[in-house]
Amino acid sequence: MRFIKRAALACLVLIGGAILLGVLGTVVPFPSVADYPGDIVPTRRILVFGNTIHTDIAIPVDTESLAAFGTLADTGLPILHPDARWLLFGWGGRSFYLETPTLADIKPGPTFRAFTIDAAVMHVDVFSRIAETDPAVMPIALSEAAYANLLGAISASFTRKDGQVQPIAGYAYGSADKFYEAEGSFNALVGCNVWTARMLRSAGIRTGLWNPLPISLTTSLALFNGGRVGAAALPL
């Protein structure tokens, strides 16, 4: 009985500690971000797209993004299709990302690897439209310099061999997306949402200290960035 009580207490301490870390990671700002002059008027808009456990960054298909990612067309990604308007970028664990298209597809093996250490992959999807007023979508306004820096940071997340990105054959969620080998290692503490936060900080957007979940990241974005995020960013 004493052992059961101690085990229960240990579980409560672990759960309480995780909740406390999550709250602190949301309300305490990350100590440094890329610095851009505050008087520069934002002229670019990107989107952060989130679900229950994962976030992606949507970049408009334009001259700059095609210059940065146009070679993805060589891998079969329809980035040059006349209806292409948005590129959706996400970083995640190889096993979980490749084998779990929806939450209904969750399996023990990939989930276990997601909570330990796994290789990373990039997922890129092409959209003709995204409903920017959808509650799952957070618009973010950027300056030209910040936008360029973000494109560079995302591009650097791809693993390259002889200068070429490395597509992963045989895996896709639909007809307009592909997976690619990515830099870094994935685990539950340094996961997809932490990557999203790091990418946004490269563009001068402030985030929380640690944002392992979408709700933590989007809350910190609204908390620290004023009119640059959310509905205020729509008029660009």
LINUR-V206118 format. One record per residue. N is the residue number from 1. RES is the residue in three letters. OMEGA is omega as a letter, one per 20 degrees, with the letter a starting at -180 (999 if undefined). Layout:
# LINUR-V206118
N_RES_OMEGA, N_RES_OMEGA
This chain:
# LINUR-V206118
1_MET_r, 2_ARG_r, 3_PHE_a, 4_ILE_r, 5_LYS_r, 6_ARG_r, 7_ALA_r, 8_ALA_r, 9_LEU_r, 10_ALA_r, 11_CYS_r, 12_LEU_r, 13_VAL_r, 14_LEU_r, 15_ILE_r, 16_GLY_r, 17_GLY_r, 18_ALA_r, 19_ILE_r, 20_LEU_r, 21_LEU_r, 22_GLY_r, 23_VAL_r, 24_LEU_r, 25_GLY_r, 26_THR_a, 27_VAL_r, 28_VAL_a, 29_PRO_r, 30_PHE_a, 31_PRO_a, 32_SER_r, 33_VAL_r, 34_ALA_a, 35_ASP_r, 36_TYR_a, 37_PRO_a, 38_GLY_a, 39_ASP_r, 40_ILE_a, 41_VAL_r, 42_PRO_a, 43_THR_a, 44_ARG_r, 45_ARG_r, 46_ILE_a, 47_LEU_r, 48_VAL_a, 49_PHE_a, 50_GLY_r, 51_ASN_a, 52_THR_a, 53_ILE_a, 54_HIS_r, 55_THR_r, 56_ASP_r, 57_ILE_r, 58_ALA_a, 59_ILE_r, 60_PRO_r, 61_VAL_a, 62_ASP_a, 63_THR_a, 64_GLU_a, 65_SER_r, 66_LEU_r, 67_ALA_a, 68_ALA_a, 69_PHE_a, 70_GLY_a, 71_THR_r, 72_LEU_r, 73_ALA_r, 74_ASP_r, 75_THR_a, 76_GLY_r, 77_LEU_a, 78_PRO_a, 79_ILE_a, 80_LEU_r, 81_HIS_a, 82_PRO_r, 83_ASP_a, 84_ALA_a, 85_ARG_a, 86_TRP_r, 87_LEU_a, 88_LEU_a, 89_PHE_r, 90_GLY_r, 91_TRP_a, 92_GLY_r, 93_GLY_a, 94_ARG_a, 95_SER_a, 96_PHE_a, 97_TYR_a, 98_LEU_a, 99_GLU_a, 100_THR_r, 101_PRO_r, 102_THR_r, 103_LEU_r, 104_ALA_a, 105_ASP_a, 106_ILE_r, 107_LYS_a, 108_PRO_a, 109_GLY_r, 110_PRO_r, 111_THR_r, 112_PHE_a, 113_ARG_r, 114_ALA_a, 115_PHE_r, 116_THR_r, 117_ILE_a, 118_ASP_r, 119_ALA_a, 120_ALA_r, 121_VAL_r, 122_MET_r, 123_HIS_r, 124_VAL_r, 125_ASP_a, 126_VAL_a, 127_PHE_r, 128_SER_r, 129_ARG_r, 130_ILE_r, 131_ALA_a, 132_GLU_r, 133_THR_r, 134_ASP_a, 135_PRO_a, 136_ALA_a, 137_VAL_r, 138_MET_r, 139_PRO_r, 140_ILE_a, 141_ALA_a, 142_LEU_r, 143_SER_r, 144_GLU_a, 145_ALA_r, 146_ALA_r, 147_TYR_r, 148_ALA_r, 149_ASN_r, 150_LEU_r, 151_LEU_r, 152_GLY_a, 153_ALA_r, 154_ILE_r, 155_SER_a, 156_ALA_r, 157_SER_r, 158_PHE_r, 159_THR_a, 160_ARG_r, 161_LYS_a, 162_ASP_r, 163_GLY_a, 164_GLN_r, 165_VAL_a, 166_GLN_r, 167_PRO_r, 168_ILE_a, 169_ALA_r, 170_GLY_a, 171_TYR_r, 172_ALA_r, 173_TYR_a, 174_GLY_a, 175_SER_a, 176_ALA_a, 177_ASP_r, 178_LYS_r, 179_PHE_a, 180_TYR_r, 181_GLU_a, 182_ALA_r, 183_GLU_r, 184_GLY_r, 185_SER_a, 186_PHE_r, 187_ASN_a, 188_ALA_a, 189_LEU_r, 190_VAL_a, 191_GLY_a, 192_CYS_a, 193_ASN_r, 194_VAL_r, 195_TRP_r, 196_THR_r, 197_ALA_a, 198_ARG_r, 199_MET_a, 200_LEU_r, 201_ARG_r, 202_SER_r, 203_ALA_r, 204_GLY_r, 205_ILE_a, 206_ARG_r, 207_THR_r, 208_GLY_a, 209_LEU_a, 210_TRP_a, 211_ASN_a, 212_PRO_a, 213_LEU_r, 214_PRO_a, 215_ILE_r, 216_SER_a, 217_LEU_a, 218_THR_r, 219_THR_a, 220_SER_r, 221_LEU_r, 222_ALA_a, 223_LEU_a, 224_PHE_a, 225_ASN_r, 226_GLY_a, 227_GLY_a, 228_ARG_a, 229_VAL_r, 230_GLY_a, 231_ALA_a, 232_ALA_a, 233_ALA_a, 234_LEU_a, 235_PRO_a, 236_LEU_999
